Amino acid sequence: MMIEVFDDADKVAQKGAEIVAGEARFAVATRGRFIIAVSGGQTPWKMLRALAGKEIPWDSVHVVQVDERLAPEGHPDRNLTHLRESLLEHAPLRPERIHAMPVEEKDLDAAVTSYALTLQEIAGSPAVLDLVHLGLGPDGHTASLVPGDPVLTMSDVDVALTGLYQGRRRMTLTYPVINRARRILWLVTGAEKVAMLSRLRAADASIPAGPVRQDQAFVLADRAAFGEDG
């Protein structure tokens, strides 16, 4: 695991955009397409807004979701709402290249299966994503892999539904597909993340973020999350 520390969240977002742009250009040059999975959060939205201005072969980019809350379309709780605002409105990315988790479907079990098939269609079987962006919660969660949820033990599916967490159920990618990714990019900002960032760096498997593979991981943190005063 490689880690870089920056003065603030804005600089983390800018560096994240540079890394993603570089990975995108390399992936398209070598494999003909770039598939990125994106999580939610304020810093990631800044990263995507910065990414929109980068030199990227957008026609060969696919964006999938790491996780999504079960909420109506357009709701501010939806990661998709902010994803579209941050990236789609500013980058020459075709709308159909954002593959939204189908959380509005009545049959959620079928929706999970459908999204797993979508991943296979664009990323192979088993699906191998080029880059997965992850965040880190103060409770050690990442994606919607949250403490105590049965999803943490799932080893034979790539997409799953969680129980109730912070008022909503979620659809999330699971460890198997996350750990098959060619690159993992963590953005970790804020003083409330100090303890969990330390445990992540130690590969502490007792927190949900701990089992995520580290050999192909970048961590971009601000000084607050790293435990530095500035």
Backbone hydrogen bonds, N-H to C=O, Kabsch-Sander energy under -0.5 kcal/mol:
donor,donor_aa,acceptor,acceptor_aa,energy
2,M,217,A,-2.4
4,E,219,V,-2.6
6,F,221,A,-2.6
12,V,8,D,-1.7
13,A,9,A,-2.6
14,Q,10,D,-2.2
15,K,11,K,-2.3
16,G,12,V,-2.6
17,A,13,A,-2.2
18,E,14,Q,-1.9
19,I,15,K,-2.3
20,V,16,G,-2.6
21,A,17,A,-2.5
22,G,18,E,-2.1
23,E,19,I,-2.6
24,A,20,V,-2.6
25,R,21,A,-2.4
26,F,22,G,-2.2
27,A,23,E,-2.7
28,V,24,A,-2.4
29,A,25,R,-2.0
30,T,26,F,-2.0
31,R,27,A,-3.4
32,G,27,A,-0.8
32,G,28,V,-1.0
33,R,27,A,-0.7
34,F,60,S,-2.7
36,I,34,F,-0.6
36,I,62,H,-2.5
37,A,131,L,-2.6
38,V,64,V,-2.3
45,W,41,G,-1.9
46,K,42,Q,-1.7
47,M,43,T,-2.4
48,L,44,P,-2.6
49,R,45,W,-2.2
50,A,46,K,-2.2
51,L,47,M,-2.5
52,A,48,L,-1.8
53,G,50,A,-1.3
54,K,51,L,-2.1
56,I,54,K,-1.1
58,W,56,I,-2.1
60,S,57,P,-2.3
61,V,58,W,-1.8
62,H,34,F,-3.1
63,V,97,R,-3.2
64,V,36,I,-2.9
65,Q,99,H,-0.7
66,V,38,V,-2.4
67,D,38,V,-0.6
68,E,171,M,-2.4
70,L,169,R,-2.4
71,A,69,R,-1.4
75,H,72,P,-1.9
78,R,75,H,-1.9
82,H,78,R,-1.0
83,L,79,N,-2.4
84,R,80,L,-2.6
85,E,81,T,-1.8
86,S,82,H,-2.6
87,L,83,L,-2.4
88,L,83,L,-0.9
89,E,84,R,-1.8
90,H,87,L,-1.5
91,A,87,L,-2.4
93,L,91,A,-2.1
97,R,94,R,-2.3
98,I,95,P,-1.7
99,H,63,V,-3.3
99,H,97,R,-0.7
100,A,98,I,-1.0
103,V,101,M,-2.2
105,E,102,P,-1.2
108,L,106,K,-1.2
111,A,107,D,-1.8
112,V,108,L,-2.2
113,T,109,D,-1.8
114,S,110,A,-2.5
115,Y,111,A,-2.2
116,A,112,V,-2.1
117,L,113,T,-2.0
118,T,114,S,-1.9
119,L,115,Y,-2.2
120,Q,116,A,-1.8
121,E,117,L,-2.3
122,I,118,T,-1.7
123,A,119,L,-2.5
124,G,120,Q,-1.7
128,V,123,A,-2.1
129,L,127,A,-0.5
130,D,35,I,-1.3
131,L,35,I,-1.7
132,V,183,R,-2.3
133,H,37,A,-3.1
133,H,131,L,-0.5
134,L,185,L,-2.7
137,G,141,H,-2.9
140,G,137,G,-2.1
142,T,145,L,-1.3
145,L,142,T,-3.0
146,V,144,S,-1.0
149,D,146,V,-1.9
152,L,149,D,-1.9
153,T,150,P,-1.8
154,M,151,V,-1.7
160,A,172,T,-2.3
162,T,170,R,-2.7
165,Y,168,R,-2.1
168,R,165,Y,-1.6
171,M,68,E,-2.7
172,T,160,A,-2.7
173,L,66,V,-2.7
174,T,158,D,-1.8
178,I,174,T,-2.1
179,N,175,Y,-3.2
180,R,176,P,-0.7
181,A,178,I,-1.3
182,R,129,L,-2.4
184,I,216,Q,-2.2
185,L,132,V,-2.6
186,W,184,I,-0.5
186,W,218,F,-3.1
187,L,134,L,-2.1
188,V,186,W,-0.5
188,V,220,L,-2.7
193,K,190,G,-1.9
194,V,191,A,-1.4
197,L,193,K,-2.8
198,S,194,V,-2.0
199,R,195,A,-1.6
200,L,196,M,-2.5
201,R,197,L,-2.5
202,A,198,S,-1.1
203,A,200,L,-2.1
204,D,199,R,-2.6
205,A,203,A,-0.9
207,I,204,D,-1.6
209,A,140,G,-1.9
210,G,207,I,-1.6
212,V,209,A,-1.4
217,A,214,Q,-1.5
218,F,184,I,-2.7
219,V,2,M,-2.9
220,L,186,W,-2.8
221,A,4,E,-2.6
221,A,219,V,-0.6
222,D,188,V,-1.5
223,R,6,F,-1.7
226,F,222,D,-1.8
227,G,223,R,-0.7
227,G,224,A,-0.8
228,E,223,R,-3.3
